[in-house]
Amino acid sequence: MTALDALGARILEAIPLARHLQFSLLDYQPGALLLGAPLAPNINDKGTFFAGSQAALLTLGGWALTTLEGEACVERVDVVAAESSLLYVAPLEADAHIRVHAVPDDLAVFARRLQRRGRARLAIAAELMAPGKEVAARFTAYYLARDLSASHESVD
């Protein structure tokens, strides 16, 4: 089982809402994650992708990327969303792709701080869109990660 498959299984087991979203973790490269979700279980009364589902998927995507990046540095990590901003740009009338990226300069600092201090903050940006189409929502957030596996230095 890949790290991506294992994380998907953990999410489905721990977060009941995720089962209703019917999301998939499609691809992971260091600093970037691609998720997918079908329209049907996330549809609203207007026949478009429900804004609440978009918010949940974008938040979940940022959490998943931060978790993957944290687990690339330390054995066990606990991640929480600390701050986010979401802009709905256009209605989405199709299945969704969610592209999540760590802010490049922030990723190296995140890894170093997590390893040295046992806690770190990661800035992410994400976009939700129909595959190959224009952006329907833009999301930025900060996630906090804490190493659960060891003791750490108190200075950076």
Residue frames as qw, qx, qy, qz and C-alpha x, y, z in Angstrom:
[[0.000, 0.890, 0.455, 0.000, 0.00, 0.00, 0.00],
 [0.402, 0.468, -0.029, 0.786, 1.40, 3.42, -0.94],
 [0.172, -0.204, -0.445, 0.855, 1.60, 6.33, 1.50],
 [0.313, -0.034, -0.212, -0.925, -1.20, 7.98, -0.48],
 [0.604, -0.246, -0.677, -0.342, -3.44, 4.89, -0.20],
 [0.470, -0.265, -0.693, 0.478, -2.68, 4.55, 3.50],
 [0.004, 0.118, 0.242, -0.963, -3.51, 8.20, 4.14],
 [0.458, -0.136, -0.422, -0.770, -6.77, 7.89, 2.18],
 [0.609, -0.292, -0.737, -0.039, -7.77, 4.90, 4.31],
 [0.323, -0.222, -0.553, 0.736, -6.90, 6.76, 7.53],
 [0.191, -0.007, -0.029, -0.981, -9.00, 9.75, 6.46],
 [0.567, -0.212, -0.560, -0.565, -12.01, 7.57, 5.63],
 [0.580, -0.291, -0.725, 0.232, -11.74, 5.79, 8.97],
 [0.327, -0.270, -0.448, 0.787, -11.26, 8.91, 11.11],
 [0.160, 0.255, 0.025, -0.953, -13.43, 11.54, 9.38],
 [0.420, 0.417, 0.795, -0.131, -17.01, 10.39, 8.66],
 [0.360, 0.780, 0.080, -0.506, -17.75, 13.40, 6.43],
 [0.010, -0.538, 0.688, 0.486, -14.97, 12.30, 4.06],
 [0.332, 0.152, 0.924, 0.115, -16.93, 9.15, 3.18],
 [0.367, 0.727, 0.506, -0.283, -19.86, 11.29, 1.99],
 [0.130, 0.793, -0.277, -0.527, -17.60, 13.47, -0.18],
 [0.915, 0.259, 0.293, 0.093, -16.39, 10.35, -2.04],
 [0.125, 0.899, -0.385, -0.166, -12.99, 11.97, -2.64],
 [0.954, 0.114, 0.010, 0.278, -9.90, 10.28, -4.07],
 [0.308, -0.782, 0.381, 0.384, -6.26, 11.10, -3.47],
 [0.816, 0.573, 0.060, -0.052, -5.04, 10.94, -7.07],
 [0.736, 0.425, -0.184, 0.494, -1.39, 11.99, -7.10],
 [0.473, -0.863, 0.060, 0.170, 1.30, 13.22, -4.74],
 [0.667, 0.439, -0.186, 0.572, 4.62, 14.78, -5.55],
 [0.469, -0.357, -0.375, 0.716, 6.68, 16.56, -2.87],
 [0.033, -0.259, -0.080, 0.962, 4.93, 19.85, -2.25],
 [0.455, 0.120, -0.300, -0.830, 1.85, 19.05, -4.35],
 [0.287, 0.164, 0.921, -0.206, -1.27, 16.89, -4.05],
 [0.385, -0.008, -0.462, -0.799, -4.13, 16.23, -6.47],
 [0.322, 0.196, 0.826, -0.419, -7.55, 15.10, -5.24],
 [0.260, -0.147, -0.619, -0.726, -10.74, 14.30, -7.11],
 [0.262, 0.256, 0.740, -0.564, -14.40, 14.24, -6.11],
 [0.075, 0.387, 0.783, 0.481, -17.58, 13.49, -8.08],
 [0.236, -0.233, -0.070, -0.941, -20.39, 16.00, -8.46],
 [0.555, -0.353, -0.646, -0.386, -23.26, 13.58, -7.68],
 [0.573, -0.489, -0.594, 0.283, -22.78, 13.20, -3.89],
 [0.341, -0.323, -0.187, 0.863, -21.79, 16.87, -3.58],
 [0.050, 0.444, 0.508, 0.736, -24.56, 18.48, -5.64],
 [0.078, 0.249, 0.460, -0.849, -26.73, 21.33, -4.36],
 [0.397, 0.597, 0.612, -0.333, -30.25, 22.51, -5.21],
 [0.316, 0.784, -0.163, -0.509, -28.91, 24.47, -8.21],
 [0.932, 0.352, 0.064, 0.058, -27.28, 21.45, -9.83],
 [0.388, 0.748, -0.429, 0.325, -23.78, 22.69, -9.01],
 [0.640, 0.028, -0.621, 0.452, -21.06, 21.59, -6.60],
 [0.493, -0.807, -0.320, -0.048, -22.18, 22.45, -3.06],
 [0.126, 0.820, -0.327, 0.452, -20.06, 25.23, -1.50],
 [0.671, -0.591, 0.374, -0.247, -19.84, 23.32, 1.78],
 [0.965, 0.063, 0.189, 0.171, -18.39, 20.30, -0.02],
 [0.549, 0.702, -0.154, 0.427, -15.88, 22.55, -1.77],
 [0.234, -0.801, 0.378, -0.400, -14.79, 24.01, 1.57],
 [0.860, -0.361, 0.347, -0.104, -14.49, 20.54, 3.11],
 [0.911, 0.309, 0.095, 0.258, -12.49, 19.16, 0.17],
 [0.352, 0.781, -0.240, 0.457, -10.11, 22.11, 0.06],
 [0.455, -0.712, 0.410, -0.344, -9.56, 21.95, 3.83],
 [0.947, -0.137, 0.291, -0.006, -9.07, 18.18, 3.64],
 [0.778, 0.542, -0.056, 0.312, -6.60, 18.59, 0.76],
 [0.081, 0.811, -0.377, 0.440, -4.48, 21.05, 2.72],
 [0.699, -0.518, 0.421, -0.256, -4.56, 18.78, 5.76],
 [0.973, 0.122, 0.174, 0.087, -3.58, 15.75, 3.65],
 [0.598, 0.667, -0.211, 0.391, -0.66, 17.55, 1.98],
 [0.191, -0.764, 0.445, -0.426, 0.62, 18.87, 5.31],
 [0.866, -0.313, 0.353, -0.164, 0.34, 15.36, 6.77],
 [0.915, 0.337, 0.033, 0.218, 2.26, 13.83, 3.85],
 [0.351, 0.754, -0.310, 0.460, 4.98, 16.49, 4.09],
 [0.469, -0.674, 0.425, -0.381, 5.19, 16.06, 7.86],
 [0.935, -0.157, 0.313, -0.061, 5.42, 12.28, 7.61],
 [0.764, 0.553, -0.157, 0.293, 8.24, 12.68, 5.08],
 [0.124, 0.725, -0.429, 0.525, 10.22, 14.37, 7.89],
 [0.278, -0.340, 0.721, -0.535, 9.19, 12.57, 11.07],
 [0.059, -0.069, -0.995, -0.041, 7.59, 9.25, 11.97],
 [0.094, -0.636, -0.765, 0.040, 4.27, 10.47, 13.46],
 [0.070, 0.081, 0.015, 0.994, 2.68, 13.86, 12.94],
 [0.063, 0.665, 0.690, -0.278, -0.49, 15.56, 14.15],
 [0.155, 0.155, 0.325, 0.920, -1.87, 18.26, 11.81],
 [0.087, 0.702, 0.611, -0.355, -4.56, 20.89, 12.35],
 [0.253, 0.650, 0.331, 0.635, -5.90, 23.68, 10.17],
 [0.342, -0.389, -0.369, 0.772, -5.10, 27.02, 11.83],
 [0.184, 0.623, 0.074, -0.757, -6.32, 29.68, 9.40],
 [0.409, 0.238, 0.745, 0.470, -7.93, 29.68, 5.96],
 [0.289, 0.516, 0.012, -0.807, -9.47, 31.87, 3.31],
 [0.416, 0.270, 0.831, 0.253, -11.77, 30.68, 0.52],
 [0.275, 0.447, -0.125, -0.842, -12.95, 32.56, -2.55],
 [0.588, 0.393, 0.707, 0.014, -15.70, 31.08, -4.71],
 [0.089, -0.344, 0.420, 0.835, -14.95, 32.22, -8.27],
 [0.507, 0.139, -0.463, -0.714, -17.56, 30.43, -10.39],
 [0.849, -0.076, 0.319, -0.414, -20.16, 27.66, -10.12],
 [0.014, -0.365, 0.907, 0.211, -18.93, 24.16, -10.85],
 [0.805, 0.162, 0.067, -0.566, -21.26, 21.86, -12.79],
 [0.798, 0.338, -0.498, -0.025, -18.95, 18.85, -13.05],
 [0.879, -0.313, -0.201, 0.298, -16.70, 16.53, -11.06],
 [0.124, -0.969, 0.207, -0.061, -13.93, 18.37, -9.25],
 [0.784, 0.163, -0.295, 0.521, -10.16, 18.26, -9.16],
 [0.384, -0.922, 0.041, 0.001, -8.44, 19.92, -6.24],
 [0.703, 0.405, -0.272, 0.517, -4.81, 20.95, -6.71],
 [0.542, -0.839, -0.005, 0.051, -3.02, 21.68, -3.44],
 [0.652, 0.486, -0.264, 0.518, 0.48, 23.18, -3.32],
 [0.584, -0.620, -0.188, 0.489, 2.78, 24.04, -0.46],
 [0.156, 0.979, -0.130, -0.021, 4.22, 27.54, -0.75],
 [0.837, 0.359, -0.289, 0.294, 7.73, 26.63, -2.06],
 [0.192, 0.591, -0.480, 0.619, 9.83, 28.80, 0.26],
 [0.614, -0.465, 0.292, -0.566, 7.76, 27.64, 3.22],
 [0.965, 0.003, -0.228, -0.126, 8.28, 23.91, 2.59],
 [0.638, 0.325, -0.507, 0.479, 12.00, 23.84, 3.46],
 [0.144, -0.440, 0.439, -0.770, 11.43, 25.93, 6.59],
 [0.826, -0.246, -0.004, -0.507, 8.52, 23.65, 7.57],
 [0.918, 0.083, -0.374, 0.102, 10.67, 20.50, 7.28],
 [0.414, 0.379, -0.516, 0.647, 13.59, 22.00, 9.20],
 [0.337, -0.407, 0.343, -0.776, 11.43, 23.34, 12.03],
 [0.895, -0.191, -0.122, -0.384, 9.41, 20.14, 12.35],
 [0.850, 0.129, -0.434, 0.270, 12.58, 18.08, 12.66],
 [0.348, 0.323, -0.464, 0.748, 14.35, 20.47, 15.03],
 [0.233, -0.221, 0.359, -0.876, 11.57, 21.92, 17.14],
 [0.080, 0.224, 0.956, -0.171, 8.87, 19.29, 16.80],
 [0.272, 0.737, 0.545, -0.291, 6.31, 21.75, 15.46],
 [0.216, -0.135, 0.418, 0.872, 5.96, 23.83, 12.32],
 [0.443, 0.632, 0.332, -0.542, 3.52, 25.83, 10.21],
 [0.372, 0.062, 0.700, 0.606, 2.95, 25.22, 6.51],
 [0.364, 0.512, 0.039, -0.778, 1.35, 27.68, 4.10],
 [0.392, 0.197, 0.839, 0.322, -0.66, 26.08, 1.31],
 [0.389, 0.367, -0.126, -0.836, -2.63, 27.28, -1.70],
 [0.360, 0.185, 0.910, 0.089, -5.27, 25.24, -3.50],
 [0.387, 0.225, -0.276, -0.850, -7.62, 25.47, -6.45],
 [0.503, 0.253, 0.805, -0.188, -10.80, 23.55, -7.15],
 [0.364, 0.449, -0.360, -0.733, -11.87, 23.11, -10.78],
 [0.920, 0.276, 0.201, -0.192, -13.39, 20.74, -13.28],
 [0.719, -0.195, 0.473, 0.471, -10.60, 18.69, -14.89],
 [0.449, 0.200, 0.470, 0.733, -8.99, 20.86, -17.56],
 [0.006, -0.818, -0.455, -0.351, -11.34, 23.78, -16.88],
 [0.053, 0.648, -0.191, 0.735, -11.21, 27.18, -15.21],
 [0.211, 0.002, -0.740, 0.639, -10.87, 27.59, -11.46],
 [0.403, -0.625, -0.545, -0.387, -14.13, 27.50, -9.47],
 [0.566, -0.820, -0.063, -0.063, -12.62, 28.21, -6.02],
 [0.475, 0.538, -0.466, 0.518, -9.32, 29.45, -4.57],
 [0.763, -0.626, -0.157, -0.036, -8.15, 28.54, -1.08],
 [0.369, 0.554, -0.540, 0.515, -5.19, 29.58, 1.06],
 [0.777, -0.588, -0.128, -0.182, -4.45, 28.28, 4.53],
 [0.076, 0.599, -0.715, 0.351, -1.95, 27.68, 7.28],
 [0.904, -0.242, -0.326, -0.130, -1.68, 24.26, 8.88],
 [0.272, -0.710, 0.584, -0.284, 0.16, 23.46, 12.09],
 [0.873, 0.097, -0.478, -0.006, 2.04, 20.18, 12.44],
 [0.457, -0.679, 0.498, -0.286, 3.40, 18.60, 15.61],
 [0.516, 0.324, -0.793, 0.028, 5.83, 15.69, 15.76],
 [0.803, -0.432, 0.074, -0.405, 4.42, 12.99, 18.02],
 [0.949, 0.119, -0.273, 0.104, 7.43, 10.70, 17.77],
 [0.724, 0.027, -0.296, 0.623, 10.36, 12.33, 19.65],
 [0.313, -0.824, -0.170, 0.441, 11.77, 15.15, 21.76],
 [0.529, 0.679, 0.170, 0.480, 13.26, 18.25, 20.11],
 [0.405, 0.002, -0.171, 0.898, 15.55, 21.22, 20.53],
 [0.025, -0.770, -0.510, 0.383, 13.93, 24.37, 21.86],
 [0.033, 0.724, -0.177, -0.666, 15.60, 26.72, 19.35],
 [0.774, 0.602, 0.186, -0.067, 15.56, 26.92, 15.57]]
